[in-house]
Amino acid sequence: MSSPLSTTGPRAAQPVAGALQRSLKRFDITAMAIAAVLSFDTLGQIATGGGEAATWTAVIALFFLVPYALLFAETGAAFPQEGGPYVWVKLALGRPAAALTTLMYWVTNPIWLGGSLAFLAAETWDGFVFHLGSGTVADYAFKLLFVWIAIATAVVSLRHGKWITTAGAAIKVLALAVFTLTAVFYGVRHGFHGLADTSFTPTTAGFLALVPVLLFAYVGFEAPNAAGEEMHDPQRDVPTALGRSAAVAACCYLLPVLALLAVVPVHQVTGIGGFMDGARLVFSVYGGAAGPLLKITAVMFVLALLTQGSAWMIVSDRMQAMAAADGGFFTRALGTFHPRLGTPVRTNLLSGAVATVFMLAAMRLANGDAADVFAVVLTVAVTTLLLSYLAIIPALVLLRTRRPEVPRPYRVPFGTRGFLLCAGLVYAWILIGSWSALFPGVLEQLFGIDYAFHDVWGVSRASFEVFTLGTVAALLVVGVIGVAVARRRDAVRGSAVEGGFQGAG
């Protein structure tokens, strides 16, 4: 099962090969990428930007998503080892850099699961299916159940778990298609009043507000490569799967956002309620059937959020497990794959614990105000994920220039120049998005744009920065300690083994 470069990657030192089974085919990789990348929780947040949100969605799809997909299509096919981005960064920049990068990439997902996904799911269930209340026992119970069901689906073997993510991808595409078509029917019957109150002209303020969340919405096509050695034919399947999933994702972001803005006045669109509030309005075209259909849609929406979290847990937990198994994070025991399930159960459980802690912390952030918590926690997830790409993109460039001998079944058009151009574009977007997410309002002030922080975020700048910068700082500390502890454990184990040999001699 080892790839041509497995002797240079972390797999050579890991006794987990027998636990890995090739169960991902091209269709499965495509579905997993769609399930991971297509983020229901960002649709409403994007739509709050008004008509120019649709403009920037299209612009970023063309000038970020396309080069981004090309980069990872080539790299994912050339370096298909289990662990994906961890392996790439390690080969290019070394184990410590890879371990810290993977920590940022991985922790995004329990933060996201316990934060924005759980909050959005609870808000939807409370408003359309069954009343939960805010900060009640039922509210806490629902969010805890949501988190741990997602973790459970990541624990089951990938042979079975892939069907959960496939179902999630199908539910997402179906729900968005139904919503978009219904919005068109509603607009034909009642008029597209939302268009009268919005402008599609792009602005600097709109760009700076939207770029972090749009980048967050579009990244993740490399995620299936975390299970690279569980694919049947990654060299052939990865480029094709990424091309298909990128096209589907671009359409599934742009069309629903346009439909939502066409029928809902922009001042009524909210980040946490955008999609379902729009559905409540447009489903009125179905008359008496609107209520049941809306409830069914809400259940589908929550299931889609759940499988979205599951898809990311499946791939990011594998990355973190490979980092641990390679001696890059505290103890190699965290990287153990279950011999029967073929999943990193210990890392899965760690993700569940982190998601739970973050959910409880987020509940205290704004005294249970779901809308404010949703936006801030989503931004924390955006920040940690984008920061990881600050190392991943240079690693791809180094692998391209330093390892020309590696077979590349797919190549970015125009060779190395084309690859470097794509990498430069993507890196520039990531830099802008990372800064805007971590320090919102700073670039706006440089451009002379008024920015009322509390009005935008619902919390003070001090509270926001404590939560975001505090999270990043804590992660960096944990990562550095994790690398140091792992290195010391390996040194102690190496000394013990050497002493044993000498004693035997």
Helices and strands as residue ranges (DSSP letters): G 6-8, G 10-13, G 17-19, H 26-37, H 40-47, H 51-60, I 61-65, H 66-78, H 85-93, H 95-112, I 113-117, H 118-128, H 137-155, H 158-190, G 193-197, H 204-218, G 223-230, H 234-263, G 266-268, H 274-282, G 283-289, H 290-325, G 332-335, H 345-365, H 370-402, H 415-438, H 442-446, H 453-457, H 461-504
